[in-house]
Amino acid sequence: MNIQYNMSAKLYYIYGTMNTSKSASLLMKAHSFEENDIPFICMKPSIDNRDGIDVISSRIGIKKECVSIYPDDDIFDIINEIINEFNTTLRPLPKWILLDESQFLTEKQVDQLSKVVDLLHINVICYGLRTDFRTRLFPGSKRLFELADNIEEMKISCRCGGKAIINARINEDGHVITDGDQVMIGGNDKYITLCRKCYRELVNNSNL
């Protein structure tokens, strides 16, 4: 992504299926900011608690502490509080917000992020999924597609070599699950990334 540092603040959405290294990309961006003394904040929704609610981690083993966002939180207010704290301690004000698992945000929280961009002039980069295991948009990702200034897809191949676009939920018997709770952290089910054709074939086989 060609991100301009000297232009007006923007809302970015970087999305992809599972296993496209979204969290790793965020953490590498954070490392780059640290190396260049660019002040930033890392955030993620509290529902993602696999490695702790205040930690962003990737499968390659790197981690970083973050601000946890709860469903009823007002992100605009949180950022204002952080800015006031930075002012009190004479720290440089944040120029960037890096937000992981942004599909779990509420639509209202995405609206609040757009206020952070437009009124506080802080760039926001959101990383997240586009759709759930039922191939439906998450509320957070839907609103990001509607409001983001820049949208970029991180791509991965299906097992057939085609472009994977679906996060299929698989049960312990190897069958595709097509109903259930949209959000499930942990549990015995697993996910695989598939193209639409392979997904349809697996669904049909699971219904035999």
C-alpha positions as CSV (number, residue, x, y, z in Angstrom):
1,M,0.0,0.0,0.0
2,N,1.3,3.4,-1.0
3,I,0.6,5.5,2.2
4,Q,1.4,9.2,2.0
5,Y,2.6,10.7,5.3
6,N,2.2,14.3,4.4
7,M,-1.3,14.4,3.1
8,S,-4.6,14.9,5.0
9,A,-5.5,12.1,7.2
10,K,-7.3,9.1,5.7
11,L,-9.2,6.0,6.8
12,Y,-7.7,2.8,5.3
13,Y,-9.2,-0.7,5.2
14,I,-6.9,-3.6,4.5
15,Y,-8.9,-6.8,4.3
16,G,-8.5,-10.5,3.4
17,T,-9.5,-14.0,4.3
18,M,-7.9,-15.8,7.2
19,N,-4.2,-16.6,6.8
20,T,-3.3,-13.6,4.7
21,S,-0.9,-12.3,7.4
22,K,-3.1,-9.2,8.3
23,S,-1.9,-9.1,11.9
24,A,1.7,-9.7,10.9
25,S,1.4,-6.8,8.4
26,L,0.0,-4.5,11.2
27,L,2.9,-5.5,13.5
28,M,5.5,-4.9,10.8
29,K,3.9,-1.5,10.2
30,A,4.1,-0.8,13.9
31,H,7.8,-1.7,13.9
32,S,8.4,0.6,11.0
33,F,6.8,3.5,12.8
34,E,8.9,2.8,15.9
35,E,12.1,2.7,13.9
36,N,11.2,6.1,12.4
37,D,10.0,7.7,15.6
38,I,6.4,8.1,14.3
39,P,3.9,8.1,17.2
40,F,1.0,5.7,16.8
41,I,-1.5,3.6,18.8
42,C,-2.4,0.0,18.3
43,M,-6.0,-1.1,19.0
44,K,-8.3,-4.2,18.7
45,P,-11.8,-5.2,19.7
46,S,-11.9,-7.0,23.1
47,I,-13.8,-10.0,21.6
48,D,-10.5,-11.2,20.2
49,N,-9.1,-12.6,23.4
50,R,-7.1,-15.6,22.1
51,D,-3.8,-14.2,23.3
52,G,-5.2,-11.7,25.8
53,I,-7.4,-8.7,25.2
54,D,-4.6,-6.2,25.3
55,V,-2.2,-8.0,22.9
56,I,-2.1,-8.2,19.1
57,S,-0.2,-11.3,18.0
58,S,0.6,-13.1,14.7
59,R,1.2,-16.7,13.8
60,I,4.9,-15.9,13.2
61,G,5.3,-15.2,16.9
62,I,5.5,-11.4,17.2
63,K,3.3,-9.5,19.6
64,K,2.5,-6.0,20.7
65,E,0.4,-4.4,23.5
66,C,-2.7,-2.6,22.4
67,V,-5.7,-0.7,23.6
68,S,-8.7,-2.9,23.9
69,I,-12.1,-1.7,22.5
70,Y,-15.3,-3.0,24.0
71,P,-18.6,-3.0,22.1
72,D,-20.1,0.0,24.0
73,D,-16.9,2.1,23.8
74,D,-16.8,5.3,22.0
75,I,-13.5,5.2,20.0
76,F,-13.5,9.0,19.4
77,D,-13.7,9.6,23.2
78,I,-11.0,7.0,23.8
79,I,-8.6,8.7,21.4
80,N,-9.4,12.1,22.9
81,E,-8.5,10.8,26.3
82,I,-5.2,9.4,25.0
83,I,-4.4,12.7,23.3
84,N,-5.0,14.5,26.6
85,E,-2.8,12.0,28.4
86,F,-0.1,12.6,25.8
87,N,-0.4,16.3,26.2
88,T,-0.1,16.0,29.9
89,T,3.1,14.0,29.7
90,L,4.5,16.1,26.8
91,R,4.6,13.0,24.5
92,P,4.3,13.5,20.7
93,L,0.7,13.2,19.6
94,P,-0.2,10.0,17.7
95,K,-0.3,10.4,13.9
96,W,-1.5,6.8,13.2
97,I,-3.9,4.3,14.6
98,L,-3.4,0.6,13.7
99,L,-6.5,-1.4,14.4
100,D,-6.6,-5.2,14.1
101,E,-9.7,-7.5,13.7
102,S,-11.7,-4.5,12.7
103,Q,-14.6,-6.7,11.4
104,F,-15.6,-7.0,15.1
105,L,-16.3,-3.3,15.4
106,T,-19.8,-2.0,15.5
107,E,-21.0,0.2,12.7
108,K,-21.2,3.1,15.1
109,Q,-17.5,2.6,16.1
110,V,-16.5,2.7,12.4
111,D,-18.3,6.0,12.2
112,Q,-16.4,7.2,15.3
113,L,-13.1,6.2,13.6
114,S,-14.1,8.4,10.6
115,K,-14.5,11.3,13.1
116,V,-11.0,10.6,14.4
117,V,-9.7,10.9,10.9
118,D,-11.7,14.0,9.9
119,L,-11.7,16.0,13.2
120,L,-8.5,14.9,14.9
121,H,-6.5,14.5,11.7
122,I,-5.1,11.1,12.7
123,N,-4.6,8.4,10.0
124,V,-6.4,5.1,10.7
125,I,-5.4,1.7,9.2
126,C,-8.0,-1.0,9.8
127,Y,-7.1,-4.7,9.2
128,G,-9.8,-7.3,9.1
129,L,-12.0,-9.9,7.4
130,R,-14.5,-9.1,4.7
131,T,-17.1,-11.9,5.4
132,D,-18.0,-14.5,7.9
133,F,-18.2,-18.3,7.4
134,R,-21.7,-17.8,6.0
135,T,-20.2,-15.5,3.3
136,R,-22.0,-12.5,4.9
137,L,-20.4,-9.2,5.6
138,F,-19.5,-8.4,9.2
139,P,-21.2,-5.2,10.4
140,G,-17.8,-3.6,10.9
141,S,-16.4,-4.6,7.6
142,K,-19.6,-3.5,5.8
143,R,-19.3,0.0,7.3
144,L,-15.6,0.2,6.5
145,F,-16.3,-0.6,2.8
146,E,-18.8,2.3,2.9
147,L,-16.6,4.9,4.6
148,A,-12.9,4.0,3.9
149,D,-10.9,6.4,1.7
150,N,-8.6,3.6,0.6
151,I,-9.3,-0.1,0.4
152,E,-6.8,-2.9,-0.3
153,E,-7.2,-6.6,-0.5
154,M,-4.6,-9.1,0.8
155,K,-4.8,-12.2,-1.3
156,I,-4.2,-15.9,-0.8
157,S,-4.7,-18.9,-3.0
158,C,-7.3,-21.7,-2.5
159,R,-6.1,-25.3,-2.5
160,C,-7.1,-25.5,-6.2
161,G,-4.9,-22.5,-7.1
162,G,-7.8,-20.1,-7.5
163,K,-8.3,-16.9,-5.4
164,A,-9.6,-17.7,-1.9
165,I,-12.4,-15.5,-0.8
166,I,-14.4,-17.5,1.7
167,N,-13.5,-18.4,5.3
168,A,-15.2,-21.9,5.6
169,R,-16.0,-23.2,9.1
170,I,-15.3,-26.9,9.4
171,N,-16.5,-29.2,12.2
172,E,-14.6,-32.1,13.8
173,D,-16.0,-34.5,11.1
174,G,-14.6,-32.4,8.3
175,H,-18.0,-31.0,7.2
176,V,-18.7,-27.4,6.3
177,I,-20.9,-25.5,8.7
178,T,-23.3,-23.0,7.2
179,D,-25.2,-21.8,10.2
180,G,-24.5,-20.8,13.8
181,D,-23.1,-17.8,15.6
182,Q,-21.3,-15.3,13.4
183,V,-18.5,-14.8,16.0
184,M,-16.8,-17.8,17.6
185,I,-13.4,-17.4,19.3
186,G,-11.9,-20.7,20.2
187,G,-13.9,-23.9,20.1
188,N,-13.3,-27.2,18.3
189,D,-14.2,-26.0,14.8
190,K,-11.5,-24.8,12.4
191,Y,-11.4,-22.6,9.3
192,I,-10.1,-23.1,5.8
193,T,-9.9,-20.5,3.1
194,L,-11.5,-21.5,-0.2
195,C,-12.6,-20.1,-3.6
196,R,-16.3,-20.0,-4.2
197,K,-16.3,-23.1,-6.4
198,C,-14.5,-25.3,-3.9
199,Y,-16.6,-23.9,-1.1
200,R,-19.8,-24.9,-3.0
201,E,-18.5,-28.4,-3.7
202,L,-17.7,-28.9,0.0
203,V,-21.1,-27.6,1.1
204,N,-22.8,-30.0,-1.3
205,N,-20.7,-32.9,-0.1
206,S,-21.5,-32.0,3.5
207,N,-25.2,-32.2,2.8
208,L,-25.1,-35.7,1.3
